[in-house]
Amino acid sequence: MTSVQDAILQRSSTSKYQPDYVIEPETLAQLVHLAAHSPSAYNLQNWRFIAVTAPEAKSLLREAAYGQPQVEAASATFIVCGQLAAHKALEQRLGESVSAGIIPQSIADSWVKAASQSHEGNAQLQRDEAIRSASLAAMSLMLAAEELGLATGAMGGFDGEQLKRHFPLNEEDLPVMLITIGKAAEGNWAQKARRPLDEILTLI
Ligand SMILES: Cc1cc2nc3c(=O)[nH]c(=O)nc-3n(C[C@H](O)[C@H](O)[C@H](O)COP(=O)(O)O)c2cc1C
């Protein structure tokens, strides 16, 4: 079993895939199941995933991704969306944790109130939160894929308006990232070098 540390250190952004490799829908569903265990503010769970596997859909997605070929070569590409206005569904989403005795009703009520007050009419916060949540879920998905021996690549190079035209995204769905997934072919780069710790860590 790959440890989380191994997955973090071994993964790399893959752009060359074995085009005939098929990932079963159950595996795609399992990866989304795991991604959805990521944390989100107030447990908003403000994310949505569209897994694109059909050849015609891949071709449309490639166009929306400025022609990047990995979208067609990968077994699937997830369109990872963050959802705006998720505070409106929070009461219902927290209900399950209250019923299970994980959090008290009083906390759920206070979170619903706080989220409504801060998010209602605040497009900037809704967008920030959508990007935060979708990004955390995207990373969970990529690490879970690594454990299964699958390669992934995060992509921000796409035209969101074009995506909205061709895929079932609604007004609340903000496309945050594409994640290609499949079996790596020959010729991918290893993980690139990272900046030294003393440049990025401040211990106070
Ligand atoms: C938010 C984001 C957007 C990215 N967009 C693209 C993209 O559109 N096309 C692409 O080929 N790679 C894209 N990448 C991959 C980056 O180039 C890659 O993660 C970076 O070079 C580090 O690579 P490594 O993790 O393999 O070391 C993106 C990565 C992230 C996290």
The ligand as an ORCA input file, in Angstrom:
! r2SCAN-3c Opt
* xyz 0 1
  C      -4.010     24.710    -10.753
  C      -3.118     24.034    -11.757
  C      -3.303     24.272    -13.101
  C      -2.517     23.595    -14.044
  N      -2.803     23.726    -15.365
  C      -2.172     22.933    -16.263
  C      -2.577     22.910    -17.618
  O      -3.542     23.558    -18.023
  N      -1.884     22.122    -18.472
  C      -0.832     21.347    -18.068
  O      -0.250     20.645    -18.894
  N      -0.449     21.340    -16.778
  C      -1.088     22.100    -15.874
  N      -0.733     22.053    -14.542
  C       0.383     21.195    -14.114
  C       1.562     22.010    -13.589
  O       2.340     22.497    -14.654
  C       2.382     21.073    -12.688
  O       1.595     20.718    -11.582
  C       3.679     21.714    -12.196
  O       4.548     21.940    -13.266
  C       4.361     20.801    -11.178
  O       4.509     19.531    -11.748
  P       4.833     18.263    -10.847
  O       3.786     18.226     -9.778
  O       4.773     17.082    -11.775
  O       6.197     18.456    -10.291
  C      -1.502     22.709    -13.611
  C      -1.336     22.473    -12.239
  C      -2.148     23.101    -11.325
  C      -1.988     22.769     -9.867
*
